[in-house]
């Protein structure tokens, strides 16, 4: 397995970090990992260790304000600061891996970023895998809290509002321990502006998901405590893709790639990808 890394300039003249893992032999296809809120691209080694030996190249970017990238932690001025660098990075990967099938793999907030990218521009992608997509606001979120958050997003945009629950990422205590001890994982609360931008992005997915038409696989932990599991069903039903599948893993938490049963989850992804690879002559 070969590892590469680097940086590129993106939104607001911010330096963003990327990395990739490549097989020793021929690259059959490419997975572009879009990570979730507060984490970074290096937390997907179960995915890397599974697919690189199978001939897949796996690439990931650290979003602005995440991991090794520059930017204020847990804050964004506009949601496009996530989506525009992703488009740039996809173009970079296409130059590195010309004529290879590209699949987008988005988790949590990365699933939301990925869904917005698909709504705007899905050309050049062979398909998408969205895991625990954060595409729906919690049903128990009081309207007063939303209103106050939107006011603060204008008056005090960098004010911390919502803490993140580490224990909800996985049922595996070792995964939680590693998450809490990871210096690249963001701490503290997301800001009021980021909260408002997330809600607006979720609303756009709800109303425009019918623009998504490429092959789509959605994975969801049935006992997810960090995103509303019904969001995965909503996205599945609203996407216009003829070729789409939703798998709900009963009892699993948010990070299905990091749950004790992740081997079975990755096997499901492998089978889906193999079906959607161009047939060799």
ROPAGU-151078 format. One record per residue (C-alpha): residue number from 0; residue in one letter; x, y, z. Coordinates in pm, 1 decimal, padded with zeros to 6 digits. Layout:
BEGIN
<node num="NUM" residuo="A" xx="X" yy="Y" zz="Z"/>
...
//
This chain:
BEGIN
<node num="0" residuo="X" xx="00000.0" yy="00000.0" zz="00000.0"/>
<node num="1" residuo="X" xx="00131.7" yy="00343.1" zz="-00096.4"/>
<node num="2" residuo="X" xx="00043.1" yy="00662.1" zz="00089.1"/>
<node num="3" residuo="X" xx="00049.7" yy="01014.1" zz="-00049.0"/>
<node num="4" residuo="X" xx="-00042.5" yy="01349.1" zz="00103.4"/>
<node num="5" residuo="X" xx="-00034.4" yy="01718.3" zz="00027.5"/>
<node num="6" residuo="X" xx="-00215.0" yy="02048.4" zz="00052.7"/>
<node num="7" residuo="X" xx="-00403.3" yy="02278.5" zz="-00183.9"/>
<node num="8" residuo="X" xx="-00549.1" yy="02625.1" zz="-00153.6"/>
<node num="9" residuo="X" xx="-00926.0" yy="02647.1" zz="-00133.1"/>
<node num="10" residuo="X" xx="-01199.5" yy="02876.8" zz="-00003.9"/>
<node num="11" residuo="X" xx="-01092.8" yy="03203.0" zz="00160.5"/>
<node num="12" residuo="X" xx="-00725.5" yy="03128.4" zz="00077.7"/>
<node num="13" residuo="X" xx="-00726.4" yy="02840.8" zz="00324.8"/>
<node num="14" residuo="X" xx="-00473.7" yy="02557.9" zz="00304.3"/>
<node num="15" residuo="X" xx="-00649.4" yy="02220.5" zz="00298.3"/>
<node num="16" residuo="X" xx="-00488.4" yy="01882.9" zz="00361.7"/>
<node num="17" residuo="X" xx="-00551.4" yy="01571.7" zz="00154.6"/>
<node num="18" residuo="X" xx="-00420.2" yy="01216.5" zz="00154.3"/>
<node num="19" residuo="X" xx="-00455.9" yy="00899.9" zz="-00045.6"/>
<node num="20" residuo="X" xx="-00384.1" yy="00527.9" zz="-00017.3"/>
<node num="21" residuo="X" xx="-00304.3" yy="00338.7" zz="-00336.3"/>
<node num="22" residuo="X" xx="-00260.8" yy="-00030.5" zz="-00416.0"/>
<node num="23" residuo="X" xx="00077.2" yy="-00158.1" zz="-00527.5"/>
<node num="24" residuo="X" xx="-00069.1" yy="-00279.3" zz="-00855.3"/>
<node num="25" residuo="X" xx="-00324.8" yy="-00146.1" zz="-01099.0"/>
<node num="26" residuo="X" xx="-00599.3" yy="00082.6" zz="-00970.2"/>
<node num="27" residuo="X" xx="-00939.8" yy="-00062.9" zz="-01053.0"/>
<node num="28" residuo="X" xx="-01153.0" yy="00219.2" zz="-00913.8"/>
<node num="29" residuo="X" xx="-01136.7" yy="00517.9" zz="-00679.5"/>
<node num="30" residuo="X" xx="-01319.1" yy="00597.4" zz="-00354.7"/>
<node num="31" residuo="X" xx="-01336.8" yy="00961.8" zz="-00243.6"/>
<node num="32" residuo="X" xx="-01401.0" yy="00980.0" zz="00131.6"/>
<node num="33" residuo="X" xx="-01592.0" yy="01283.9" zz="00260.8"/>
<node num="34" residuo="X" xx="-01563.1" yy="01278.7" zz="00639.7"/>
<node num="35" residuo="X" xx="-01805.3" yy="01400.7" zz="00902.8"/>
<node num="36" residuo="X" xx="-01821.7" yy="01688.2" zz="01148.5"/>
<node num="37" residuo="X" xx="-01531.4" yy="01727.2" zz="01395.6"/>
<node num="38" residuo="X" xx="-01328.7" yy="01435.5" zz="01256.2"/>
<node num="39" residuo="X" xx="-01082.8" yy="01393.9" zz="00967.3"/>
<node num="40" residuo="X" xx="-00992.1" yy="01176.5" zz="00669.6"/>
<node num="41" residuo="X" xx="-00752.7" yy="00960.4" zz="00871.9"/>
<node num="42" residuo="X" xx="-01035.9" yy="00793.3" zz="01066.0"/>
<node num="43" residuo="X" xx="-01133.2" yy="00565.3" zz="00777.7"/>
<node num="44" residuo="X" xx="-00861.0" yy="00302.9" zz="00802.5"/>
<node num="45" residuo="X" xx="-01111.4" yy="00015.5" zz="00819.4"/>
<node num="46" residuo="X" xx="-01232.2" yy="00129.7" zz="00477.9"/>
<node num="47" residuo="X" xx="-00874.2" yy="00176.0" zz="00352.0"/>
<node num="48" residuo="X" xx="-00755.2" yy="-00161.8" zz="00481.9"/>
<node num="49" residuo="X" xx="-01051.3" yy="-00334.0" zz="00317.8"/>
<node num="50" residuo="X" xx="-01050.4" yy="-00175.3" zz="-00026.7"/>
<node num="51" residuo="X" xx="-00691.3" yy="-00088.7" zz="-00112.8"/>
<node num="52" residuo="X" xx="-00589.1" yy="-00459.4" zz="-00121.4"/>
<node num="53" residuo="X" xx="-00882.5" yy="-00511.8" zz="-00358.9"/>
<node num="54" residuo="X" xx="-00733.0" yy="-00263.7" zz="-00605.9"/>
<node num="55" residuo="X" xx="-00916.7" yy="00051.6" zz="-00502.3"/>
<node num="56" residuo="X" xx="-00743.0" yy="00384.9" zz="-00449.3"/>
<node num="57" residuo="X" xx="-00888.2" yy="00569.8" zz="-00150.4"/>
<node num="58" residuo="X" xx="-00854.8" yy="00947.7" zz="-00123.6"/>
<node num="59" residuo="X" xx="-00973.5" yy="01188.7" zz="00144.0"/>
<node num="60" residuo="X" xx="-00971.8" yy="01558.4" zz="00219.9"/>
<node num="61" residuo="X" xx="-00977.7" yy="01729.6" zz="00560.4"/>
<node num="62" residuo="X" xx="-01251.4" yy="01993.1" zz="00541.7"/>
<node num="63" residuo="X" xx="-01180.3" yy="02353.7" zz="00629.6"/>
<node num="64" residuo="X" xx="-01144.9" yy="02379.0" zz="01009.5"/>
<node num="65" residuo="X" xx="-01087.0" yy="02003.0" zz="01043.3"/>
<node num="66" residuo="X" xx="-00792.1" yy="01770.0" zz="01089.6"/>
<node num="67" residuo="X" xx="-00471.2" yy="01903.6" zz="00939.6"/>
<node num="68" residuo="X" xx="-00646.2" yy="02174.3" zz="00736.8"/>
<node num="69" residuo="X" xx="-00651.9" yy="02541.6" zz="00828.8"/>
<node num="70" residuo="X" xx="-00960.8" yy="02722.3" zz="00952.2"/>
<node num="71" residuo="X" xx="-01149.4" yy="02783.9" zz="01274.2"/>
<node num="72" residuo="X" xx="-01260.6" yy="02460.0" zz="01436.8"/>
<node num="73" residuo="X" xx="-01630.1" yy="02366.7" zz="01424.1"/>
<node num="74" residuo="X" xx="-01714.7" yy="02682.9" zz="01232.7"/>
<node num="75" residuo="X" xx="-01785.0" yy="02775.4" zz="00874.0"/>
<node num="76" residuo="X" xx="-01889.3" yy="03104.6" zz="00717.0"/>
<node num="77" residuo="X" xx="-02088.2" yy="02934.7" zz="00440.7"/>
<node num="78" residuo="X" xx="-02162.2" yy="02571.4" zz="00359.6"/>
<node num="79" residuo="X" xx="-02005.0" yy="02623.9" zz="00017.1"/>
<node num="80" residuo="X" xx="-01670.7" yy="02631.7" zz="00202.9"/>
<node num="81" residuo="X" xx="-01718.9" yy="02255.1" zz="00225.4"/>
<node num="82" residuo="X" xx="-01870.6" yy="02179.5" zz="-00114.1"/>
<node num="83" residuo="X" xx="-01648.7" yy="02392.6" zz="-00338.5"/>
<node num="84" residuo="X" xx="-01317.6" yy="02241.6" zz="-00216.3"/>
<node num="85" residuo="X" xx="-01467.6" yy="01895.7" zz="-00265.3"/>
<node num="86" residuo="X" xx="-01537.0" yy="01978.8" zz="-00629.0"/>
<node num="87" residuo="X" xx="-01179.3" yy="02104.3" zz="-00669.5"/>
<node num="88" residuo="X" xx="-01040.3" yy="01792.6" zz="-00506.6"/>
<node num="89" residuo="X" xx="-01248.9" yy="01565.1" zz="-00727.7"/>
<node num="90" residuo="X" xx="-01100.9" yy="01737.6" zz="-01031.7"/>
<node num="91" residuo="X" xx="-00752.6" yy="01679.2" zz="-00889.0"/>
<node num="92" residuo="X" xx="-00820.6" yy="01308.5" zz="-00834.7"/>
<node num="93" residuo="X" xx="-00957.8" yy="01273.8" zz="-01187.5"/>
<node num="94" residuo="X" xx="-00626.9" yy="01408.7" zz="-01318.4"/>
<node num="95" residuo="X" xx="-00434.3" yy="01157.2" zz="-01105.0"/>
<node num="96" residuo="X" xx="-00660.2" yy="00864.7" zz="-01196.1"/>
<node num="97" residuo="X" xx="-00788.9" yy="00934.0" zz="-01548.6"/>
<node num="98" residuo="X" xx="-01053.1" yy="00698.5" zz="-01685.5"/>
<node num="99" residuo="X" xx="-01100.0" yy="00522.1" zz="-01351.3"/>
<node num="100" residuo="X" xx="-01451.7" yy="00486.6" zz="-01205.5"/>
<node num="101" residuo="X" xx="-01497.9" yy="00731.1" zz="-00915.3"/>
<node num="102" residuo="X" xx="-01730.1" yy="00665.0" zz="-00621.4"/>
<node num="103" residuo="X" xx="-01813.5" yy="00923.4" zz="-00355.2"/>
<node num="104" residuo="X" xx="-01821.3" yy="00788.9" zz="00003.2"/>
<node num="105" residuo="X" xx="-01972.8" yy="01042.9" zz="00241.8"/>
<node num="106" residuo="X" xx="-02030.0" yy="00990.8" zz="00613.4"/>
<node num="107" residuo="X" xx="-02251.0" yy="01196.4" zz="00848.2"/>
<node num="108" residuo="X" xx="-02196.7" yy="01564.7" zz="00763.4"/>
<node num="109" residuo="X" xx="-01988.0" yy="01426.4" zz="00479.2"/>
<node num="110" residuo="X" xx="-02305.5" yy="01256.2" zz="00358.7"/>
<node num="111" residuo="X" xx="-02477.2" yy="01594.2" zz="00361.7"/>
<node num="112" residuo="X" xx="-02185.3" yy="01753.0" zz="00174.2"/>
<node num="113" residuo="X" xx="-02188.3" yy="01462.8" zz="-00068.1"/>
<node num="114" residuo="X" xx="-02563.4" yy="01487.1" zz="-00125.6"/>
<node num="115" residuo="X" xx="-02534.6" yy="01858.5" zz="-00204.0"/>
<node num="116" residuo="X" xx="-02251.0" yy="01784.5" zz="-00446.0"/>
<node num="117" residuo="X" xx="-02464.8" yy="01522.8" zz="-00620.5"/>
<node num="118" residuo="X" xx="-02754.4" yy="01765.5" zz="-00646.2"/>
<node num="119" residuo="X" xx="-02530.8" yy="02025.3" zz="-00812.0"/>
<node num="120" residuo="X" xx="-02290.6" yy="01809.2" zz="-01012.0"/>
<node num="121" residuo="X" xx="-02297.4" yy="01429.5" zz="-01032.5"/>
<node num="122" residuo="X" xx="-02134.4" yy="01397.7" zz="-01372.4"/>
<node num="123" residuo="X" xx="-01811.4" yy="01199.9" zz="-01371.0"/>
<node num="124" residuo="X" xx="-01913.6" yy="00980.7" zz="-01077.1"/>
<node num="125" residuo="X" xx="-01998.0" yy="00612.4" zz="-01110.3"/>
<node num="126" residuo="X" xx="-02201.5" yy="00613.8" zz="-00789.6"/>
<node num="127" residuo="X" xx="-02218.1" yy="00722.6" zz="-00427.8"/>
<node num="128" residuo="X" xx="-02219.1" yy="00555.3" zz="-00086.7"/>
<node num="129" residuo="X" xx="-02364.7" yy="00769.4" zz="00193.4"/>
<node num="130" residuo="X" xx="-02327.0" yy="00648.3" zz="00552.5"/>
<node num="131" residuo="X" xx="-02538.7" yy="00789.4" zz="00835.7"/>
<node num="132" residuo="X" xx="-02608.6" yy="01100.5" zz="00624.5"/>
<node num="133" residuo="X" xx="-02687.5" yy="01408.5" zz="00834.0"/>
<node num="134" residuo="X" xx="-02965.1" yy="01520.9" zz="00600.6"/>
<node num="135" residuo="X" xx="-03249.7" yy="01576.4" zz="00846.0"/>
<node num="136" residuo="X" xx="-03273.1" yy="01795.1" zz="01155.6"/>
<node num="137" residuo="X" xx="-03367.8" yy="01612.6" zz="01477.3"/>
<node num="138" residuo="X" xx="-03744.3" yy="01591.3" zz="01510.6"/>
<node num="139" residuo="X" xx="-03729.3" yy="01699.2" zz="01875.5"/>
<node num="140" residuo="X" xx="-03542.8" yy="02023.6" zz="01802.2"/>
<node num="141" residuo="X" xx="-03760.5" yy="02305.6" zz="01948.1"/>
<node num="142" residuo="X" xx="-03852.1" yy="02585.8" zz="01707.9"/>
<node num="143" residuo="X" xx="-03743.3" yy="02840.2" zz="01967.3"/>
<node num="144" residuo="X" xx="-03393.0" yy="02690.3" zz="01971.3"/>
<node num="145" residuo="X" xx="-03376.8" yy="02706.5" zz="01591.6"/>
<node num="146" residuo="X" xx="-03492.1" yy="03069.8" zz="01593.4"/>
<node num="147" residuo="X" xx="-03240.8" yy="03170.1" zz="01860.3"/>
<node num="148" residuo="X" xx="-02965.4" yy="02988.8" zz="01674.2"/>
<node num="149" residuo="X" xx="-03042.1" yy="03171.3" zz="01352.3"/>
<node num="150" residuo="X" xx="-03038.9" yy="03508.0" zz="01527.8"/>
<node num="151" residuo="X" xx="-02705.9" yy="03426.0" zz="01691.7"/>
<node num="152" residuo="X" xx="-02565.3" yy="03305.8" zz="01357.8"/>
<node num="153" residuo="X" xx="-02593.8" yy="03667.1" zz="01243.3"/>
<node num="154" residuo="X" xx="-02516.6" yy="03855.7" zz="01565.1"/>
<node num="155" residuo="X" xx="-02262.4" yy="03616.7" zz="01721.4"/>
<node num="156" residuo="X" xx="-02175.3" yy="03368.7" zz="01443.4"/>
<node num="157" residuo="X" xx="-01878.6" yy="03215.5" zz="01626.9"/>
<node num="158" residuo="X" xx="-02061.7" yy="03153.4" zz="01952.2"/>
<node num="159" residuo="X" xx="-02052.3" yy="02784.9" zz="02055.4"/>
<node num="160" residuo="X" xx="-02397.5" yy="02628.5" zz="02060.0"/>
<node num="161" residuo="X" xx="-02410.6" yy="02248.7" zz="02036.4"/>
<node num="162" residuo="X" xx="-02166.1" yy="02000.3" zz="02197.4"/>
<node num="163" residuo="X" xx="-02082.5" yy="01671.7" zz="02026.5"/>
<node num="164" residuo="X" xx="-02144.4" yy="01334.2" zz="02192.7"/>
<node num="165" residuo="X" xx="-01835.9" yy="01114.1" zz="02156.2"/>
<node num="166" residuo="X" xx="-02003.4" yy="00807.2" zz="02306.3"/>
<node num="167" residuo="X" xx="-02249.5" yy="00798.7" zz="02017.7"/>
<node num="168" residuo="X" xx="-01995.6" yy="00725.1" zz="01744.7"/>
<node num="169" residuo="X" xx="-01967.7" yy="00350.4" zz="01811.2"/>
<node num="170" residuo="X" xx="-02061.7" yy="00072.7" zz="02052.0"/>
<node num="171" residuo="X" xx="-01696.1" yy="-00032.6" zz="02052.2"/>
<node num="172" residuo="X" xx="-01532.9" yy="00129.5" zz="02360.7"/>
<node num="173" residuo="X" xx="-01191.5" yy="00119.5" zz="02190.9"/>
<node num="174" residuo="X" xx="-01323.9" yy="00328.4" zz="01902.1"/>
<node num="175" residuo="X" xx="-01465.8" yy="00583.0" zz="02148.1"/>
<node num="176" residuo="X" xx="-01138.6" yy="00588.4" zz="02340.7"/>
<node num="177" residuo="X" xx="-00939.3" yy="00646.6" zz="02020.9"/>
<node num="178" residuo="X" xx="-01182.0" yy="00919.5" zz="01916.0"/>
<node num="179" residuo="X" xx="-01144.7" yy="01100.9" zz="02248.2"/>
<node num="180" residuo="X" xx="-00766.7" yy="01067.9" zz="02237.7"/>
<node num="181" residuo="X" xx="-00726.2" yy="01177.4" zz="01876.8"/>
<node num="182" residuo="X" xx="-00559.9" yy="01522.5" zz="01869.1"/>
<node num="183" residuo="X" xx="-00701.2" yy="01584.8" zz="01521.3"/>
<node num="184" residuo="X" xx="-01062.6" yy="01542.3" zz="01634.3"/>
<node num="185" residuo="X" xx="-01222.9" yy="01878.5" zz="01713.3"/>
<node num="186" residuo="X" xx="-01335.5" yy="01953.8" zz="02067.7"/>
<node num="187" residuo="X" xx="-01596.7" yy="02195.2" zz="02200.4"/>
<node num="188" residuo="X" xx="-01924.0" yy="02308.3" zz="02042.0"/>
<node num="189" residuo="X" xx="-02021.1" yy="02384.1" zz="01685.2"/>
<node num="190" residuo="X" xx="-02083.6" yy="02752.6" zz="01628.4"/>
<node num="191" residuo="X" xx="-02416.3" yy="02922.6" zz="01569.7"/>
<node num="192" residuo="X" xx="-02327.6" yy="02995.6" zz="01206.8"/>
<node num="193" residuo="X" xx="-02234.1" yy="02636.3" zz="01134.9"/>
<node num="194" residuo="X" xx="-02559.4" yy="02519.3" zz="01293.5"/>
<node num="195" residuo="X" xx="-02762.7" yy="02752.7" zz="01073.2"/>
<node num="196" residuo="X" xx="-02568.5" yy="02649.3" zz="00762.2"/>
<node num="197" residuo="X" xx="-02630.3" yy="02282.4" zz="00842.6"/>
<node num="198" residuo="X" xx="-03005.3" yy="02338.0" zz="00872.7"/>
<node num="199" residuo="X" xx="-03016.0" yy="02526.8" zz="00542.4"/>
<node num="200" residuo="X" xx="-02817.3" yy="02251.7" zz="00371.4"/>
<node num="201" residuo="X" xx="-03053.7" yy="01987.2" zz="00510.6"/>
<node num="202" residuo="X" xx="-03353.4" yy="02177.7" zz="00378.9"/>
<node num="203" residuo="X" xx="-03196.5" yy="02196.8" zz="00035.2"/>
<node num="204" residuo="X" xx="-03143.7" yy="01821.1" zz="00030.9"/>
<node num="205" residuo="X" xx="-03506.1" yy="01766.9" zz="00135.7"/>
<node num="206" residuo="X" xx="-03640.2" yy="01980.5" zz="-00148.8"/>
<node num="207" residuo="X" xx="-03386.8" yy="01898.3" zz="-00422.5"/>
<node num="208" residuo="X" xx="-03291.8" yy="01535.0" zz="-00365.7"/>
<node num="209" residuo="X" xx="-03484.7" yy="01441.2" zz="-00678.7"/>
<node num="210" residuo="X" xx="-03190.4" yy="01582.3" zz="-00876.4"/>
<node num="211" residuo="X" xx="-02984.4" yy="01281.2" zz="-00765.9"/>
<node num="212" residuo="X" xx="-03000.3" yy="01016.7" zz="-01037.3"/>
<node num="213" residuo="X" xx="-02678.6" yy="00814.7" zz="-01020.4"/>
<node num="214" residuo="X" xx="-02646.8" yy="00473.3" zz="-00846.4"/>
<node num="215" residuo="X" xx="-02684.8" yy="00528.5" zz="-00473.0"/>
<node num="216" residuo="X" xx="-02617.8" yy="00314.0" zz="-00165.9"/>
<node num="217" residuo="X" xx="-02730.2" yy="00451.0" zz="00172.3"/>
<node num="218" residuo="X" xx="-02613.0" yy="00289.7" zz="00497.9"/>
<node num="219" residuo="X" xx="-02771.1" yy="00370.9" zz="00833.0"/>
<node num="220" residuo="X" xx="-02724.5" yy="00252.7" zz="01189.8"/>
<node num="221" residuo="X" xx="-03066.7" yy="00177.6" zz="01332.9"/>
<node num="222" residuo="X" xx="-02967.3" yy="00299.1" zz="01680.7"/>
<node num="223" residuo="X" xx="-02784.0" yy="00609.7" zz="01561.3"/>
<node num="224" residuo="X" xx="-02784.2" yy="00874.4" zz="01836.5"/>
<node num="225" residuo="X" xx="-02598.1" yy="01147.0" zz="01643.6"/>
<node num="226" residuo="X" xx="-02821.5" yy="01189.6" zz="01338.5"/>
<node num="227" residuo="X" xx="-03190.6" yy="01120.3" zz="01284.1"/>
<node num="228" residuo="X" xx="-03202.8" yy="00771.7" zz="01124.1"/>
<node num="229" residuo="X" xx="-03520.3" yy="00867.6" zz="00939.5"/>
<node num="230" residuo="X" xx="-03311.5" yy="01106.0" zz="00730.4"/>
<node num="231" residuo="X" xx="-03161.7" yy="00810.0" zz="00544.1"/>
<node num="232" residuo="X" xx="-03511.9" yy="00687.4" zz="00455.2"/>
<node num="233" residuo="X" xx="-03613.1" yy="01037.6" zz="00346.4"/>
<node num="234" residuo="X" xx="-03310.5" yy="01066.8" zz="00116.8"/>
<node num="235" residuo="X" xx="-03369.6" yy="00719.3" zz="-00025.5"/>
<node num="236" residuo="X" xx="-03733.6" yy="00795.6" zz="-00104.7"/>
<node num="237" residuo="X" xx="-03669.2" yy="01140.1" zz="-00253.3"/>
<node num="238" residuo="X" xx="-03365.9" yy="01057.4" zz="-00467.1"/>
<node num="239" residuo="X" xx="-03463.5" yy="01001.7" zz="-00830.3"/>
<node num="240" residuo="X" xx="-03203.2" yy="00729.1" zz="-00879.2"/>
<node num="241" residuo="X" xx="-03350.6" yy="00421.6" zz="-01044.1"/>
<node num="242" residuo="X" xx="-03061.5" yy="00219.9" zz="-00901.7"/>
<node num="243" residuo="X" xx="-03070.3" yy="00284.9" zz="-00526.3"/>
<node num="244" residuo="X" xx="-03051.9" yy="00079.4" zz="-00209.3"/>
<node num="245" residuo="X" xx="-03098.1" yy="00153.4" zz="00161.3"/>
<node num="246" residuo="X" xx="-02952.2" yy="-00078.0" zz="00427.2"/>
<node num="247" residuo="X" xx="-03047.2" yy="-00016.6" zz="00790.4"/>
<node num="248" residuo="X" xx="-02831.7" yy="-00204.1" zz="01041.4"/>
<node num="249" residuo="X" xx="-03050.2" yy="-00259.9" zz="01344.8"/>
<node num="250" residuo="X" xx="-02874.2" yy="-00186.8" zz="01675.0"/>
<node num="251" residuo="X" xx="-02569.3" yy="-00019.7" zz="01519.6"/>
<node num="252" residuo="X" xx="-02460.4" yy="00330.8" zz="01615.8"/>
<node num="253" residuo="X" xx="-02349.2" yy="00619.5" zz="01395.8"/>
<node num="254" residuo="X" xx="-02016.0" yy="00506.6" zz="01249.7"/>
<node num="255" residuo="X" xx="-02114.2" yy="00180.0" zz="01083.8"/>
<node num="256" residuo="X" xx="-01760.3" yy="00147.2" zz="00940.7"/>
<node num="257" residuo="X" xx="-01628.2" yy="00147.3" zz="01300.4"/>
<node num="258" residuo="X" xx="-01884.2" yy="-00071.7" zz="01471.8"/>
<node num="259" residuo="X" xx="-01795.8" yy="-00424.3" zz="01594.4"/>
<node num="260" residuo="X" xx="-01988.9" yy="-00553.2" zz="01290.8"/>
<node num="261" residuo="X" xx="-01798.3" yy="-00335.0" zz="01042.8"/>
<node num="262" residuo="X" xx="-01674.4" yy="-00640.5" zz="00852.8"/>
<node num="263" residuo="X" xx="-02026.5" yy="-00720.1" zz="00738.0"/>
<node num="264" residuo="X" xx="-02093.0" yy="-00356.3" zz="00651.9"/>
<node num="265" residuo="X" xx="-01778.3" yy="-00334.8" zz="00439.3"/>
<node num="266" residuo="X" xx="-01873.0" yy="-00662.1" zz="00270.5"/>
<node num="267" residuo="X" xx="-02207.5" yy="-00508.3" zz="00171.3"/>
<node num="268" residuo="X" xx="-02026.4" yy="-00205.9" zz="00027.5"/>
<node num="269" residuo="X" xx="-01779.6" yy="-00428.2" zz="-00158.5"/>
<node num="270" residuo="X" xx="-02058.9" yy="-00629.9" zz="-00319.7"/>
<node num="271" residuo="X" xx="-02240.6" yy="-00311.3" zz="-00425.0"/>
<node num="272" residuo="X" xx="-01925.8" yy="-00156.0" zz="-00571.2"/>
<node num="273" residuo="X" xx="-01833.9" yy="-00470.5" zz="-00762.9"/>
<node num="274" residuo="X" xx="-02177.5" yy="-00474.0" zz="-00926.5"/>
<node num="275" residuo="X" xx="-02130.3" yy="-00110.2" zz="-01032.6"/>
<node num="276" residuo="X" xx="-01778.5" yy="-00138.4" zz="-01172.8"/>
<node num="277" residuo="X" xx="-01754.7" yy="-00133.0" zz="-01552.8"/>
<node num="278" residuo="X" xx="-01721.2" yy="-00487.3" zz="-01683.4"/>
<node num="279" residuo="X" xx="-01377.1" yy="-00582.0" zz="-01810.7"/>
<node num="280" residuo="X" xx="-01343.3" yy="-00718.2" zz="-02161.4"/>
//
